[in-house]
């Protein structure tokens, strides 16, 4: 077991830091249904942490617990050394947690640029009046934020669709725009809910490269849920495997690949 | 007023021209690049400062006179600066095609023995590192874009901005040395070395001197009255001689502004924002634009379609005459003015061609219909004929004497003669010095008097004195019945149809001609969408019976028009097939400048060629393909072969053969 403050080195030589977020004995129930049963794991500074599992394993619920959207009935969530209570969505965002969604949640009628700008709302402080009049602080703020957004546009190579309404874009690009919006918030933890779902091989390769680049360039900690085992094993530093709401494996991709419970869960054995 | 470009003193190198421009146009924009959504701009004075810092930085790194500096990247001011900075140090810039795979680069880098490499980004650096597995001698790698580069071993690798910073710090120490090196440059020192794309064999390094580049730039700038107020968009590969002449030679001579787009995908938007006044593009770019326009028009509403068709008819009738300053009736003038208001103006604006004063197309013959389309809109599009060995210009069309089937009169300072076998020869101040490390090829291309063989067959029209090019001299052949065989002539006619992207006509020494055709996925895909035809891949669409029927119509229409030319009527296409893959430079089927490599195609698709002549209806084939990352794969397909109707004398060809 790793020490909480000491990091570790990854196979490709990156240095991973101490614990950024820790889940302690999380149990989440919806009425009589137990979605997550007594799960503990941690996410360390700078790592790419994947949560995998078959359909209905409770992965998305887990991500929603991490993001603060669900508050577990039992267990504790610790973030940056503090225990986290129930929170409103804007409080989560202010903490430095951003996410993308499994079924894209962008504003279809707005341009790519405007969509990404919404990711920076938290950083705009000027009042309603000055925003409406486009005067003083509002103008300066918008310019500063636009600069940040343009850097992200450049980073994700979507300059050519800057002014295109999101509704007209193909699926793979929408996913990239969503990633851009999440990045615009300059998060400490980026949560990606099935970033590769429904993509073709080329789009998957692009997305993998962007995820690695984001992690490398901005040092953003990333937690992701993904079905595509190949992608997960290539991308992530450590993997949590869930099945029927329980944790059945946790470790680096090689360890997980050798884990008998994981193999059973994926190939399917009879549950008693 | 005196001519602002008139030379003063010794302007015998690009750095000397740069210094002149700082003096004369110091505060005018020299370079612009769109980055982070905003056009960043550098005046001549600022650019000179950046270039000097970079040159000093290269000195710090130990660049020696006579060294070769490879430059690989997209069109960015920093890369143009890199070339000029290398020249200042007495080194020779060698721009390379950025989409070349590592293997191709390895040959060139080994051949020129580059000590320094300037890379655009991580992708190019990776390729250079791969090249280094086989090639030794690369000592320093400099990269422009820092993204993703942090993890690399920087023992002999530097970011361009860091090199400049070190250069600025060393200004006191090395300034005198740099000035001495600049002063040592003369008219005969090498300006640049460009590798020809090579439709046959290995690329050859064409050595061009300062005299070649500067004389050519001066002459051609005067020919078209280029001033310091021109705006160009630099988007063509930096390794291509055209880009070097336009974005470096002429830009430095005339002192105009070079605008670099944000990236390849934003080209159209950036064009529209800049509105270039001087524009250069190979026919393919114009073809693609026209295809896009036509597709959009077919999707438009009925009123718009009618407006477009009506006024394009007017334009076709009146436009070219107006552009050439000929007599046009008042009624037609009025119609054209209306058309300009409703159709041509907005269309030109969309294409980013509103302000074009002089436009050139070259590299390949352009389809007459495509050419006339742009001319009829009032765009002064002209043709020129040239090659790397001539520093581009051999012939070009003067304003007012533009036709689609000629390439114009000899450029200023160029002599042209036609050999007995029809091959075109030229001699000019732009004639290259030599092929690097290849005295044999130099001797076989350029004779003692300086005449260079172009490899193209052509003739001068008696009435106008304009040169007409028929085809590559080695491609022009004879068919079995003695008829002249000029494949490109037919291919160009086929390629005018938006549905056809590429065509290869076969028939040298044969009884009759056949063709292999590539469909244009944009145009045909759009048609399929509108007609609810489902397809999963390029291959499936290419094999669709309705696609075949459409292509047959095109082939037959071309046959009808070829039949009208008595000299070439034997070149009608009797049988054709639609290829299951796009011809691709990565597979060696085309050059990087997208010219078909006939020998490779004949060899690689030998089974298809055989099937075209043995009368079979279909053929099963396996083809190796190379993906963008260099991996290889295989695709299999069963291709149909169809007959097309031919006209006139050609009807007898196949019967005779059977």
Contacts between the chains, C-beta under 8 A, distances in Angstrom:
chain1	res1	chain2	res2	distance
A	13	B	151	7.3
A	146	B	37	7.6
A	147	B	36	6.8
A	150	B	36	3.8
A	150	B	37	4.6
A	150	B	38	7.7
A	151	B	36	6.4
A	153	B	36	7.7
A	153	B	37	7.0
A	154	B	35	7.2
A	154	B	36	6.0
A	155	B	147	7.2
A	157	B	263	7.2
A	159	B	37	7.4
A	159	B	262	4.8
A	159	B	263	5.7
A	159	B	265	7.1
A	159	B	266	5.1
A	160	B	262	7.8
A	160	B	263	6.9
A	160	B	265	3.7
A	160	B	266	4.5
A	160	B	269	7.0
A	162	B	37	6.4
A	213	B	147	7.3
A	213	B	148	6.0
A	216	B	148	6.9
A	216	B	150	7.2
A	216	B	151	7.3
A	217	B	147	6.7
A	217	B	148	7.2
A	217	B	150	7.9
